[in-house]
Amino acid sequence: MSRPTRFEHFRYLGDKRTQVVYDLDLSDDPDVAAEVEDLMESEQFAAFGPDTLAEARNRGYRPHRSIIGAERAAATSAGD
């Protein structure tokens, strides 16, 4: 999935309706792509400055399950 036009320089995009943050670099998952598309149509999104997961969490956003899965995969491969 390509990044939304207005967010080509951002990695994290938050959904104000559900307080979930998506990592646009990990959005190969079709479910995530559909959710981000729906989010863009709703215009209920937020970008973060600085553009980090820590800042999104600081603002009360929870990471989407795709981010959690990527973090677990990275931790597993680092432990090999």
C-alpha positions as CSV (number, residue, x, y, z in Angstrom):
1,M,0.0,0.0,0.0
2,S,1.3,3.5,-0.8
3,R,1.1,6.1,1.8
4,P,-1.8,8.6,1.7
5,T,-1.0,11.7,-0.2
6,R,-1.0,14.1,2.7
7,F,1.1,11.7,4.8
8,E,4.0,10.7,2.5
9,H,6.5,12.1,5.1
10,F,4.9,10.5,8.1
11,R,5.2,6.9,9.4
12,Y,2.5,6.8,12.1
13,L,-1.1,7.7,11.5
14,G,-3.7,7.7,14.4
15,D,-7.4,7.1,14.3
16,K,-9.1,9.7,16.5
17,R,-12.3,7.5,16.7
18,T,-10.6,4.4,18.2
19,Q,-7.3,5.8,19.5
20,V,-5.4,3.3,17.4
21,V,-2.2,4.1,15.6
22,Y,-1.1,2.5,12.4
23,D,2.5,2.1,11.1
24,L,2.3,3.1,7.4
25,D,5.6,1.3,6.8
26,L,4.0,-2.0,7.9
27,S,0.8,-1.8,6.0
28,D,1.2,-4.7,3.6
29,D,-1.6,-6.3,5.4
30,P,-4.9,-5.9,3.3
31,D,-6.9,-5.4,6.5
32,V,-4.6,-2.5,7.6
33,A,-4.8,-1.0,4.1
34,A,-8.6,-1.1,4.3
35,E,-8.7,0.4,7.7
36,V,-6.3,3.3,6.7
37,E,-8.5,3.9,3.6
38,D,-11.6,4.1,5.8
39,L,-9.7,6.4,8.1
40,M,-8.7,8.8,5.3
41,E,-12.4,8.9,4.1
42,S,-13.6,9.7,7.6
43,E,-11.0,12.5,8.0
44,Q,-10.6,11.6,11.7
45,F,-6.9,11.1,11.7
46,A,-3.9,12.5,13.5
47,A,-0.2,12.7,12.7
48,F,2.4,12.9,15.4
49,G,5.3,15.2,16.0
50,P,7.9,13.8,16.5
51,D,6.7,11.0,14.2
52,T,7.4,8.2,16.7
53,L,5.4,5.4,18.2
54,A,6.4,6.7,21.6
55,E,4.8,10.1,20.9
56,A,1.6,8.3,19.7
57,R,1.5,6.3,22.9
58,N,2.2,9.5,24.9
59,R,-1.0,10.9,23.4
60,G,-3.0,7.9,24.4
61,Y,-3.0,5.9,21.2
62,R,-2.6,2.1,21.2
63,P,-0.6,0.4,18.5
64,H,-2.5,-1.6,15.9
65,R,-2.0,-5.4,16.1
66,S,0.2,-5.2,13.0
67,I,2.7,-3.1,15.0
68,I,2.6,-5.5,17.9
69,G,3.2,-8.5,15.6
70,A,6.1,-6.8,13.9
71,E,7.7,-6.0,17.3
72,R,7.3,-9.6,18.4
73,A,8.8,-10.9,15.1
74,A,11.7,-8.5,15.5
75,A,12.3,-9.6,19.1
76,T,12.1,-13.3,18.0
77,S,14.6,-12.9,15.2
78,A,17.0,-10.9,17.4
79,G,16.9,-13.8,19.9
80,D,18.1,-16.3,17.3
